[in-house]
Amino acid sequence: MPGRLSRLARMDRAELSWRAAAAARIAAGRLHVRVVAPAWDRGTLLSVLTASTELSAVRDALAAARWQDAQRALAVHFTSAPQRFLISAAAKRDVAARIRGDFPQSAAQATARADRILNGEYDLLGYHGLRFAAAGGRAAVHDALPAALRPSAPSAAVDWQFDPVLNRRPPFAFWADVPYLDAACGDHKVIWELNRHQHWLALGRAYWLTDDPKYRNRCLAELRSWLDTNPPLMGINWTSMLELAFRSLSWLWAINFFAAPAADDAPWLVDLLVAIDRQLAHVERNLSYYFSPNTHLLGEALALYVTGTALPELAASGRRAALGRKILLDEIPRQIAADGGHCERSTHYHRYTLDFYLLALIVARIGGDGDAISRFGEVVGRLATAARVLSDDRGRMPHIGDDDGGALWPIIGRAPDDLRDSLAIAATLVDRPELQVGRAPEEAYWMLAGLSTVHFDSRVPIAAPVRSASLPDTGYYVSRSSAGDHLVIDGGPHGYQNGGHAHADALSLTLTVRGLPLLIDTGTGCYTADAALRDRMRSSTLHNTLTLDDRQQSVPRGPFHWARVATTRLNRWRSNDGFDYFDGAHDGYAPAEHRRRVLALHGDLVVVADLVDGEGTHRAAVHWHIDPRWTVDARGVRVTLARDGERVGLTVPHGLVETFVGDPVSGLGWYSPAYGRVDRTTTVRVSHSATAPFWMIAVFDLNPQNPVVAVDMVPVWAEAGAVSHATALRITRTASIDHVLFAEPAAEHHGAAVTWRIGEIETDARMLFCRTTADRPIARIALVDGSIVRTAGRRGFALALPRLVPDLHADLTTDARLAGQTFGARVVVAGREYAVAPDRRAAPRV
């Protein structure tokens, strides 16, 4: 009760008014279905059609209850009307021929996938081969329902309200009374995924590419089956407005895939239009303004806009299109940050949002919706740019935050983390070829078939290299190298509003090395089916970050809320042609603070330095979750990771190094590659107990030509009181000795000219990397917020700048080549001053 009162106190007048009206409407609806049995009525189509003269034959047939004549008239209409959706029946021959020509295996791939659907096998989320026919038939309906409300037996071998994974079903009740979040009802995600009817896109693809009517017949049989068992407002398939929205879009695809005037069909178009109008009306009345004002609201608005634009035959379409457009435009500043990232801080939901606006933009362009074209185009550009930053060179995004396994147009069954189709579509629509990864995939041909001005080149485009970048508003910091390395650091806020799709992953990171995922986010697993698994997969322990005293940075309260969340602070982000540097902290372990610094020397080293700042004795553990395709060999403080001829080393200066593979006690050594799947992998845990402040450091060597032999911590020397905290490393390698320093001046010395020293090297930099080789006293330097680096002696070295610079990289293997703010720089080695040349290469020699 106190929680409810607290929520009520936070509601404004508009929300209170909306919720009161919704409650009254739901109460009236609940009473109505107890008095009048819900049922589909073909005759209602006459009242929801527009008065257009183009539909006069349809209306005449409906008025006389000549359903077959109405079906034929609708089929003629839809196959001859101007194109308003992505595809149209009139374009079938040309689109299919083009796809078969550019993708010779497409027909075979399409039939292989569609034939499994014909066999009753559905690949949904992380599950393969699900069958939705419960043993023994339907379970008994809700006891409180009158007999008239009990659904008839399905006419096809699909049980639309059954979860075959848990072998459970929800009660068949009025939509607002179905407890779909209760695991006793099964996993609502599994049931809903089937009922999105997105597998109809796979059937339509196979039908267009082969002309085999069996795929069309299957879709129409499923439609009849669904209508027979899902009367209006009854059951789990009416509970989520987003699910109705997705289903409406699938049905719109079905109209354009399967409408055929010559076919001798049952009046499926009549039935579909009656049902889609009823579902859209339900969405319109129950939009997620306050329930889930995130991607749920966007998806609902998208369905109203797209169906409203593409189905002018329905009288309410104009109003729905206007409402959908308004919401989509109004939500841009609320949900999409200036850097193009989506506010939920989930890469999967970012992809959803990009796809929503891509579909809206395509439909706007087909329909000539001028203002919307401009606004949608602008936001697509921002969302796609952020998506390209977050994607590696293969077009794959790490699984940061929740990943529910869904997609907006799963026409060929592409993995949800593979963004090549979305990026190719965006690149074409906003004329930014640099967004595209590889050649345009088949989905782009389907999605852009309605735009006559679009032409694809079947050749693979030559893409410009993507540089390191940050999304500072969303809180992602991305380092990449020309070798295909891709490091993503999560240094931003904890989700959006209630943080429903966020994880306890502050300062976590993922790493791809030379195009191969190495350090992974362990994924989602489930939402409501297993509360313990849900919390474990969201925990800090299952992310590549530090835990303190077995605590979690943020503490969940239920599947989509949090009792306490960590606040993250960015201290520094520097990006340079030779390296990238991140420095951030969070308060999730208050009064102690976790501060993480990450130095990424392109193609060479990644150094992760974690500071536990505070008082008292603590036990810290840093977890590294390894992609299962790598072998892991841990020996002492060194770990060797190998895959496909590649090798990466992980070395720590101290701590207990342990590995876990599918461990049921600790919960380590597991990951979820897709919703519903939890598979074995390897987790490396490095733990250490000490009195704060203390450091935990990991060094990943990425250069097999110069592997790390040992990592040792060395003292940092400074005058008393000059340094708040500092640490330094000596990294012994086969061809060099590398030193790394991290230092923070004491508060009273900020802005003062103070220096510190590691061995013979003196600097004022907050971060310094310095390499020595057999023939070079200083071969490579990287510094952050510094102005001097110098050593004494006969082979002395000096790098001097006229002022403190944010970042600088110096390659001294030949002449002095510098990257960063180098104006006025002087380099002196053994008394000889070197000419300084700006280095604009994407990556230096290592």
VENKANOR-V424989 format. One record per run of one state. SS is the DSSP state (H for helix, E for strand, C for the rest). FROM is the first residue (numbers start at 1). TO is the last residue. If there is no record, write none. Layout:
BEGIN
ss:SS from:FROM to:TO
ss:SS from:FROM to:TO
END
This chain:
BEGIN
ss:C from:1 to:1
ss:H from:2 to:10
ss:C from:11 to:12
ss:H from:13 to:35
ss:C from:36 to:41
ss:H from:42 to:48
ss:E from:49 to:49
ss:C from:50 to:52
ss:H from:53 to:63
ss:C from:64 to:66
ss:H from:67 to:80
ss:C from:81 to:88
ss:H from:89 to:102
ss:C from:103 to:105
ss:H from:106 to:118
ss:C from:119 to:121
ss:E from:122 to:124
ss:C from:125 to:126
ss:E from:127 to:130
ss:C from:131 to:146
ss:H from:147 to:149
ss:C from:150 to:162
ss:E from:163 to:163
ss:C from:164 to:167
ss:E from:168 to:168
ss:C from:169 to:173
ss:E from:174 to:174
ss:H from:175 to:177
ss:C from:178 to:182
ss:H from:183 to:185
ss:C from:186 to:187
ss:H from:188 to:195
ss:C from:196 to:198
ss:H from:199 to:210
ss:C from:211 to:212
ss:H from:213 to:229
ss:C from:230 to:233
ss:E from:234 to:234
ss:C from:235 to:235
ss:H from:236 to:238
ss:C from:239 to:240
ss:H from:241 to:258
ss:C from:259 to:267
ss:H from:268 to:285
ss:C from:286 to:294
ss:H from:295 to:310
ss:C from:311 to:313
ss:E from:314 to:314
ss:C from:315 to:316
ss:H from:317 to:335
ss:E from:336 to:336
ss:C from:337 to:341
ss:E from:342 to:342
ss:C from:343 to:346
ss:H from:347 to:367
ss:C from:368 to:369
ss:H from:370 to:390
ss:E from:391 to:391
ss:C from:392 to:395
ss:E from:396 to:397
ss:C from:398 to:417
ss:E from:418 to:418
ss:C from:419 to:419
ss:H from:420 to:429
ss:C from:430 to:432
ss:H from:433 to:435
ss:C from:436 to:441
ss:H from:442 to:447
ss:C from:448 to:468
ss:E from:469 to:471
ss:C from:472 to:475
ss:E from:476 to:480
ss:C from:481 to:485
ss:E from:486 to:490
ss:C from:491 to:508
ss:E from:509 to:513
ss:C from:514 to:515
ss:E from:516 to:519
ss:C from:520 to:530
ss:H from:531 to:538
ss:C from:539 to:539
ss:H from:540 to:542
ss:C from:543 to:545
ss:E from:546 to:548
ss:C from:549 to:554
ss:E from:555 to:556
ss:C from:557 to:561
ss:E from:562 to:564
ss:C from:565 to:567
ss:E from:568 to:575
ss:C from:576 to:578
ss:E from:579 to:586
ss:C from:587 to:592
ss:E from:593 to:601
ss:C from:602 to:604
ss:E from:605 to:613
ss:C from:614 to:616
ss:E from:617 to:626
ss:C from:627 to:630
ss:E from:631 to:635
ss:C from:636 to:637
ss:E from:638 to:643
ss:C from:644 to:645
ss:E from:646 to:651
ss:C from:652 to:655
ss:E from:656 to:661
ss:C from:662 to:669
ss:E from:670 to:671
ss:C from:672 to:678
ss:E from:679 to:680
ss:C from:681 to:681
ss:E from:682 to:691
ss:C from:692 to:693
ss:E from:694 to:701
ss:C from:702 to:703
ss:H from:704 to:706
ss:C from:707 to:707
ss:E from:708 to:714
ss:C from:715 to:716
ss:E from:717 to:718
ss:C from:719 to:722
ss:E from:723 to:733
ss:C from:734 to:736
ss:E from:737 to:745
ss:C from:746 to:746
ss:H from:747 to:749
ss:C from:750 to:755
ss:E from:756 to:758
ss:C from:759 to:760
ss:E from:761 to:763
ss:C from:764 to:766
ss:E from:767 to:773
ss:C from:774 to:775
ss:E from:776 to:791
ss:C from:792 to:796
ss:E from:797 to:811
ss:C from:812 to:815
ss:E from:816 to:820
ss:C from:821 to:825
ss:E from:826 to:829
ss:C from:830 to:831
ss:E from:832 to:834
ss:C from:835 to:835
ss:E from:836 to:838
ss:C from:839 to:846
END
